[in-house]
Amino acid sequence: MGAWRQAIVLFSPLLLGFVCHGLCIKTGFLAGLARPIDRGACFRGRRLLGENKTSRGIVVIAAGTALGYAALGMGFGLGALVGASAMAAELPNSFVKRQLDIAPGRQGRGLTAAAFHVIDQVDVVAGAWLVLAFVVPPTLALVVASLVFVFVSHQAITVLGFALGMRPTWR
């Protein structure tokens, strides 16, 4: 299987998880889990992660990814680990942005905004590969293909989510 096709197969279930989470945000489903995982905790007078990193996001994206992996015959448990690890990989980025006084869902200005825009789209790939590397050899071609696929797809999902009222921002 070519790197592009393999990247699409490996990361499409994660995108399903993102869509499931967007639907939960839009409909209010599992609202009891939509509490910030940092519980309002601060470091240096600034929130650790902010309002947008919730238990619901981790649970729903892990579950949606797991369903996608199960549908592809790749294993529900593997999918859940990939989804949860991908979401955990977003946390350091959120912490840094809060410490730089960049609001949740925002990316800053100028060069900082450009850097965070890219990181916001592909940090999940690093987290997913932490799990996938145990079952799929991460060749350079496959990692690059997965980065490009997730970056482009995540852009489209983000814009669509904004248009449907599932996200507060279009980027």
N, C-alpha and C positions, 0 to 999 in steps of 0.2 A: 504494500500500500504506500502511495506517495506521501510525502510530508504534508502537503496541503490537505489532502483527503483525511489523513490521520488526525491532523490538528482540528479539522472540522468535526470529526467524530468524537474526539476527546473533549472538546470544549463547548459543543452545542448544548449538552445537558446543563452546563453551568449557566448558559444564557437562558435556558428554560427556568432555572432557579431565579434569575434576575426578574424575569417576566412574572413569575408567581409572586414574588415579593412586591412588585409594582401593583399587581392586582389586589394584594392585601392592603396596601397603602390606599388605593383608590376606594375600596369597598369597606375598609375598616375591619376586615376579617382578622381575627386574633389580636384585637386591640389591646388585650390584657398583656401581651408580650411586647407591645410597642413602647417600652420604657427604656431610657438610655442605659446601656450596660455599665457606664461609669457612675451611675446613680448620683450625678451631680458633683462628684469628687473633683477637686482642683489640685493643680500643681503650679506653684509660683503665681497663685491668684487667677489661674486660667483653667478652664475645664480640661479634663484629661482627654476626652474624645468628643464630647458634644452630644446634641440631641438626636442626630441622625444615625448613630451606631446603637442599634437596639437588639434586644434578644430576639425579637420577631424576625429581624433581618437575617441573623445567623441561622435560626431554626428553619425558616421558610426557604431560604436559599439552599441550605443543606438538604432539606426534604425534596425540593424541586429538582435539584441536581441528582439526587438519589433516584427519583422516579425516571429521569431521563436515562441514567445509566442502566437501570433495571430494564427499561423498554428496549435498550440496545443489547441486552443480554450480557452486560458487563458487571453487574452486581450492584444491588441497592446499597450495601455497606460501603463499597468503594466510592460510589457517588456521594454518599453522605459525608464521607471524610474529605473528598475533593471540595465539595461545597463549603463545608465548615472551615477548612484550611484556607480556601480562597478568601473567605470573609475575614478570617483572623489576620491575613496578610494586609488588609486595609487599615488595621488599627495603628501601626506605627506612623503611617502617613497622616492619619487623622490627628494623632497626638502632636506631631510636628506642626501641622497647620493651626491647631488650637494655641500652641505656644507662640506662634507667629501672629496671633490675633486674626487669623483668617477664619471667618464664620463657617459653620457647617454648610455644606452644599456649595461653597464658593471656592475660588482658586487663587485669589490675590490679584495683583496687577503686574503688568509688564512681563519681564522674563520669569519672574516667580510664577505667574499665572500659566505661562506656557509649560514650564516644568511640571507644575502640579496637574495640569490638564493631561499630560501624557501619563504621569505616575498614577493618577486617579483611574485611568482606563486600563492599565496593564498590571497594577500591583497584584490583582487577583491571580494572574498567570503564575507569578512566582509562588504564591501559596498553593495553587493547584499542583504545580510541579513538585512541591515537597512531598506530596502523596503519590502522584503519578510515577515519579522516578523509581518507585519500588516495583512497578509492574510494566512500565514502558521505558525502554532506553531513551533518554532525552538527547537525541542528536542535535547538532547545531541547526540543521535545516528544520527539524520538527519544532524546536523551541522558537526559532524566528517565525515560522509559519503560525504557530499558536499565538505569538505576540501580535502579529499583524491581523490575524483573524479576530481575536478578541478586541483589539483596538477599534477596528472598523465596525464590527458588530455591536460593540458596546456603545459606540457613537450613535448608531442608528436606533438602538433600543432606548438610549437616553433621550434623544430628540422625540421619538414616538411617545415615550412615557410623559414627557413634558406636555406634548400636544394633547394627550388624553387626561391630563390633570393628575398623573401619578407621581410627578416630581415637581419640586418648586423651581428648578432651573433647567435650561435646555442644554447645559454642558456638564 
